[in-house]
Amino acid sequence: MKNTLRVNHVDRTIVMDRTFARYAMDTRSDEYAHLQRVRLDYPNYTVVQRQINRNPEKKTYCGLTYKYMEDYITTHGTKEEREANLKEFQEKILISKCHGKAFRYPVIKQWFLDKYPDIRDFGMPEEDQTEKTGAAPADNIVSIDAVQDSEEALEKGA
């Protein structure tokens, strides 16, 4: 991979990647000399380091491997559901092998999460799950105020 230094005339910036910036810190390097030549050509431009845009809302499933999916399918649901889902899973893996590697896992992962939404919702706060499912919260939850009121009533009656 080639280290880059680019001139952005619209924003009036000189943009360097992370590796170029690291090499340019050494005043004896070719990158440092190149940066100084560009700064002489464009003295009013600001030098910035390129940042990769990251999506903070992205959901990741680190342990969700094909093996885990297969084990989960074989242990959840009725016997007919398990057999049908396992057969469909294996068919998807077989079909995916003729496609590019970048498209194999995401398609199968999405299929799996659609079939088993409890994996996607695991560990989420209860309010987020109710928004997705549209279900009301459990009726057996008692508010703290109700408990305090009942304790006060017991103290007065005693």
FIKE-648836 format. One record per residue (C-alpha): residue in one letter; z, x, y. Coordinates in steps of 0.2 Angstrom, whole numbers, padded with zeros to 4 digits, always signed. Layout:
aZXY;...
***
This chain:
m+0000+0000+0000;k-0005+0006+0017;n+0008+0007+0031;t+0002-0003+0046;l+0003-0003+0064;r-0006-0017+0073;v-0009-0022+0091;n-0006-0040+0095;h-0015-0043+0112;v-0010-0061+0113;d+0009-0058+0113;r+0007-0040+0120;t+0016-0032+0106;i+0013-0017+0094;v+0019-0023+0077;m+0024-0012+0063;d+0029-0015+0045;r+0046-0010+0038;t+0039+0005+0029;f+0030+0011+0044;a+0045+0009+0055;r+0056+0019+0042;y+0043+0034+0042;a+0041+0033+0061;m+0060+0037+0063;d+0055+0055+0058;t+0048+0063+0074;r+0038+0076+0063;s+0029+0062+0053;d+0011+0056+0056;e+0017+0038+0059;y+0028+0044+0073;a+0013+0053+0081;h+0002+0038+0078;l+0015+0026+0086;q+0016+0037+0102;r-0003+0037+0104;v-0003+0018+0103;r+0011+0017+0115;l+0001+0028+0127;d-0014+0017+0126;y-0003+0001+0129;p+0012+0006+0139;n+0016-0012+0144;y+0017-0018+0126;t+0033-0020+0117;v+0035-0012+0100;v+0042-0024+0087;q+0045-0024+0068;r+0036-0037+0058;q+0048-0050+0050;i+0044-0060+0034;n+0047-0078+0037;r+0059-0085+0024;n+0062-0103+0020;p+0081-0106+0020;e+0079-0123+0012;k+0070-0116-0003;k+0079-0120-0020;t+0079-0107-0033;y+0083-0108-0051;c+0087-0090-0057;g+0092-0094-0075;l+0078-0107-0078;t+0068-0098-0091;y+0056-0105-0104;k+0069-0101-0117;y+0082-0111-0107;m+0071-0126-0105;e+0067-0126-0123;d+0085-0125-0128;y+0090-0139-0115;i+0076-0150-0122;t+0081-0148-0140;t+0099-0153-0136;h+0097-0168-0124;g+0091-0185-0126;t+0088-0196-0142;k+0079-0188-0157;e+0062-0196-0152;e+0064-0191-0133;r+0068-0173-0139;e+0053-0172-0150;a+0041-0180-0138;n+0047-0169-0123;l+0047-0153-0134;k+0029-0156-0140;e+0024-0160-0121;f+0033-0144-0116;q+0024-0133-0129;e+0007-0141-0124;k+0010-0137-0106;i+0014-0119-0110;l-0002-0118-0121;i-0012-0125-0107;s-0005-0114-0094;k-0010-0098-0103;c-0028-0101-0098;h-0023-0101-0080;g-0017-0088-0068;k+0001-0081-0070;a+0005-0087-0052;f+0002-0105-0057;r+0010-0105-0075;y+0029-0106-0072;p+0029-0117-0056;v+0020-0131-0064;i+0031-0131-0080;k+0047-0129-0069;q+0042-0144-0059;w+0038-0154-0075;f+0055-0149-0082;l+0065-0154-0066;d+0056-0170-0065;k+0060-0174-0083;y+0078-0168-0081;p+0084-0171-0063;d+0102-0168-0068;i+0097-0149-0068;r+0091-0150-0051;d+0106-0160-0044;f+0119-0149-0053;g+0132-0143-0041;m+0126-0153-0026;p+0138-0162-0015;e+0141-0180-0020;e+0134-0187-0004;d+0117-0177-0006;q+0115-0185-0024;t+0118-0202-0018;e+0105-0200-0004;k+0092-0195-0017;t+0097-0208-0030;g+0101-0222-0018;a+0117-0226-0028;a+0133-0230-0020;p+0148-0219-0022;a+0161-0222-0036;d+0172-0237-0033;n+0187-0229-0040;i+0189-0217-0025;v+0204-0221-0015;s+0206-0216+0003;i+0220-0205+0009;d+0225-0218+0022;a+0227-0231+0008;v+0239-0220-0002;q+0249-0216+0014;d+0250-0235+0018;s+0256-0239+0000;e+0269-0225+0001;e+0276-0231+0018;a+0277-0249+0010;l+0287-0242-0005;e+0299-0233+0007;k+0302-0248+0017;g+0305-0259+0002;a+0317-0247-0006;
***
